Amino acid sequence: MAETAPTVELIHVTTGPDGLTVTERLPAPEMTMRPVGQGIPPIWASDPQADVQSWSIWTLPPGWRGGWHRNPSRQWVMPISGRWWVETQDGVRTEMGPGEAHLGDDTNAVPDSTGRVGHDSGVIGDEPLVVMIVQLDDHSPA
């Protein structure tokens, strides 16, 4: 068994000092090897977080495009099936699918010189996108 915790990288849609959105890579919280339940062999796990406000499953149809908008709250977006893209005001377009997650954290974004605010997003291909949305409390850490 590996002795060093694996590195897990997440996508972070956030705002820079100027209030415009940027896409960053964010390391997942530090993990330690430990059991997560009685009789279950140890696994690499981060500390549990108690910052969840709500969660839901969304299905976005093929061809769906969100237009420029802010996230309604700080939220984790985790594709279950299908693929999609997110573009931030810095011009970075990131495509994601199952096994990837991003932290939507652009609730304080300001309009850029063309009036775009926050991020744009859309479904890739002919398959619907199914995502799990986990909305966080206002004071949760990144």
N, C-alpha and C positions, 0 to 999 in steps of 0.2 A: 504494500500500500504506500502511496506517495506520502512523504514526510513534509512537503511544502504545500501550503494551501494553493489551490488553483487560482489563476487570475481570471476574473469575470469582468467584462467590459460592457457598460450600458451606454445608451445614447441619451444625451441631456439637451433638450431644447430649452434654452434659458435666455436671459437678457444680459447684454454687456453693460459697461458703465454709462454708455450713451442711451440706454433704454431700448436699443434695437436688438432683435433676436439673433442668436448665434447657435450653432450646433457644436457641442463639445462631446468628448468621450469621457465617461465617468466610471471610475472603478467601483465595483460593487463593494458593499461593506466587508470588512475583514472577516475571514472565516476561520473557525477552529474545528479540529476533529473532535466530535463528541456524539454520544447517542442522542437520538431525538425522540425516543420512546422505549418503553420497557421491552426487552427482548429483540430490539432492532440493532444490528451492528452499527458502529459509529460511522458518521459521514461528515464531510466538510459542510459547515453551516454557519451563517451569520447569526447574530443575536436577533431574536424576534423583535419586531417593531409594533408598537401599539398606537400607531398614528393613522389608522384607516378610518376615514369618515364614512365611506360607502363603497360598494363595488357593484358593477353590472356588466352584462354581456351586450355588446352592440354588433349588429350585422349591417355592413355597408354594401350596397349593391354594386355590381360591375358598372364602371363609368362614373361612380360618385366622386365628386370633387368638393372640398369644403370651402374653397375661397379663403382669402386672408382673414384670419381671426385669432384671438387669444384663446388659450385653454380656459375653460370655465372655472377651473380650480387646479391646484397642483395635483397631477395625476400620473400614475403609471399606466402605460398603454402596452398591452402584451398580445400580439397576434396569436390566435389559436389556429386559424386556417386562412389561406389567401395571402396576398402581398399588397403592400401599400408604400407610399412615399410621403415624406414630410420635407418641406423646403422652408428654410429660415431666411430672414432679411439679409443675411450675409451671403446669400446665393448658394449655400450648401444644400444639396438635395440628397437625402438619405433614403434608401429603399430597405424595407424590413419585411420579415415573414416570421413564421413560427420559430420559436427558440430565441427570439430577440425581444428586447423591451426598451422603451424609452420613457424618460421622465419629462412630461410636459410641464414646463415651469416658466411659461412666458406670460403670466397673468398681469405683469406690470409693463408689458411692451408698449412702446410709443410708435406713432406713425413715422415712416421714413419719408424721404423727400418726394416720393411718388404716391404717398398715402397708404402704402401697404403697412399693415400692423400685425404683429405676431407671426403666424406661419400659415402656409397653405399646405394642403394634403389631399391625397386622392388614392383611389383603388387602382391597382395594376392588374391588367388582364381581364379575362372573362369570368373569373370566379369571384363570388362575394368575399369580402373580408370580414372575418369574425374576430373581434378583439375583446379581451377582458380589460375593463377600465376600473382601476382602483384609485378612488379619490382620497386625498390625504388631508388631514387636519392642517389648518393654516400654519402652524408652528412646527411642522415636522422637519427633521433635517434632510438634506439632499442625499 
